Amino acid sequence: MKAKIITIKDETPILTGLKKLCQRHVYSFHALPVSSHGKSDIVDDIPDLFNTCMENSATGEMFDNFFFPKGIISESQKLTSKLYNSDSSFYITGGTSVANQIAITALYKKGDCILIDKNCHQSVHFHSQSIGAQVEYLCPDLQNEDGQISAWSFNHLKNKMLAKQEDGKGYDILILTAQSYEGLIYDIPEILTRLLAAGVATRKIFIDEAWGSLNYFSNDTRPFTAMNIENLLCNYPDLEVICTHSAHKSLFCLRQASLIHCRGKDELPKKIETAKYRIHTTSPNYPILASLDISQAQMTRHGNELASYSRQLVNEFIERISQNPWLGKESVIQDISSEHWHIHSDPTKIMINVSKLGSALDINNQLIQKRIYIKRVINNNLLLNFHIGINREAVNSLISALEQLCETATTTDISEQITSDKFIIPYPPGVPIVFPGEIISYEIQKKIDELKRSGLLIIAA
Ligand SMILES: Cc1ncc(COP(=O)(O)O)c(C=O)c1O
């Protein structure tokens, strides 16, 4: 597939409304000097940032009401709701930490007991504590080899929920993080289906899908998303399911652009609206709001194409890394969990093992010098997120930076190789691994280091 340039058409009610409002050059006697057409008679050095920034203090009659919208905001939220298969969707301009607080508040009733996945974001833990909820934790019982990525097994979750019911009332709310930064995706519809079929009585579910907006736009991930629960709702009409998305993490949105979606009982949207009114700042950020609107239009038109292109770039990247003699196919880790039916790997996130080039932290620092930013290093691996802002130029730059590091490693390797004039003998067992006259290659040096670390005595004689 060839990348083609996509332009956003005018299907953006908020953006259009905001542009019109700004063009009206309103003299605001309300607030927000940066948005006032009057400018200042005293200072003329107003930074460009403010001149170009689409902010305005007008609400209701000139724009729409952020909390109880009836006009352009409501129109745009409905388009978003259609896109994500929700009953209702809500725009949040205070980040997903705030969205999570709103979701929990909407579901929570005094005295409720909540089961929380321990891997949930801090916003879930802090808020549950501050509302005085009775909280119990679902501790991860699965982890990868090096213990850096953890998850919970379905049976562990099911047994914990059923055991609590046997003891008395059961959990009123279940809170899970469904899509992790490292690329774990839980199959939420199937998990809920099996929990309910097993007799779990909990009906209020909150799923943090902060990293998962893009997963709604590809057939390989959409079935695992929290809003794709038609069948479940037919069988359990008393369900209330909320999920949150950090739109800015995976879509073309400004930071703190966040979404709340819900499905289930008729009164749920009203409960979210009220919780939003109580918790959200009363000064919503208009540029962020406009970015959510732009993103809804963009993803309606091109979401599937963007998701598919990200996957294409991942595949091209893997192919080129596989051809690299230093890194090779074995350095690519794409499938972080293939053993459990309820956990899948996000195809847009991969890890590259760079141990052949040096320590991953060191490689990461060198990549920063080459203008490549990788947020997370896990042991010997660099975690790469191929979000929709990654283009071919970025991939080419990453590959060429890695190639340069490979060359440096090779040169260093050759220049630093030394010819041993001694036997090098690990003890026990006392069998030489280097003989006089032999070259101590990079691999042998690594082996010697490993043996030393494992406690063996290394004798050069
Ligand atoms: C799983 C998860 N939920 C919620 C949040 C909070 O999002 P925000 O930083 O937009 O408040 C994060 C942030 O990284 C996250 O990873």
The ligand as a Tripos MOL2 file, in Angstrom:
@<TRIPOS>MOLECULE
LIG
   16    16     1     0     0
SMALL
NO_CHARGES

@<TRIPOS>ATOM
      1 C1         -3.5530    2.9380   31.3890 C.3       1 LIG1
      2 C2         -3.5760    4.4240   31.6380 C.ar      1 LIG1
      3 N1         -4.6950    4.9900   32.1050 N.ar      1 LIG1
      4 C3         -4.7600    6.3160   32.3360 C.ar      1 LIG1
      5 C4         -3.7000    7.1450   32.0910 C.ar      1 LIG1
      6 C5         -3.8000    8.6120   32.3950 C.3       1 LIG1
      7 O1         -3.8340    9.3760   31.2510 O.3       1 LIG1
      8 P1         -3.5060   10.9320   31.2810 P.3       1 LIG1
      9 O2         -2.0090   11.0440   31.3700 O.co2     1 LIG1
     10 O3         -4.0800   11.4420   30.0030 O.co2     1 LIG1
     11 O4         -4.1570   11.5350   32.4760 O.co2     1 LIG1
     12 C6         -2.5090    6.6010   31.5960 C.ar      1 LIG1
     13 C7         -1.3450    7.4530   31.3280 C.2       1 LIG1
     14 O5         -0.3180    7.0910   30.8600 O.2       1 LIG1
     15 C8         -2.4390    5.2000   31.3590 C.ar      1 LIG1
     16 O6         -1.3320    4.6100   30.8850 O.3       1 LIG1
@<TRIPOS>BOND
     1     1     2 1
     2     2     3 ar
     3     2    15 ar
     4     3     4 ar
     5     4     5 ar
     6     5     6 1
     7     5    12 ar
     8     6     7 1
     9     7     8 1
    10     8     9 2
    11     8    10 1
    12     8    11 1
    13    12    13 1
    14    12    15 ar
    15    13    14 2
    16    15    16 1
@<TRIPOS>SUBSTRUCTURE
     1 LIG1         1 GROUP 0 **** ****
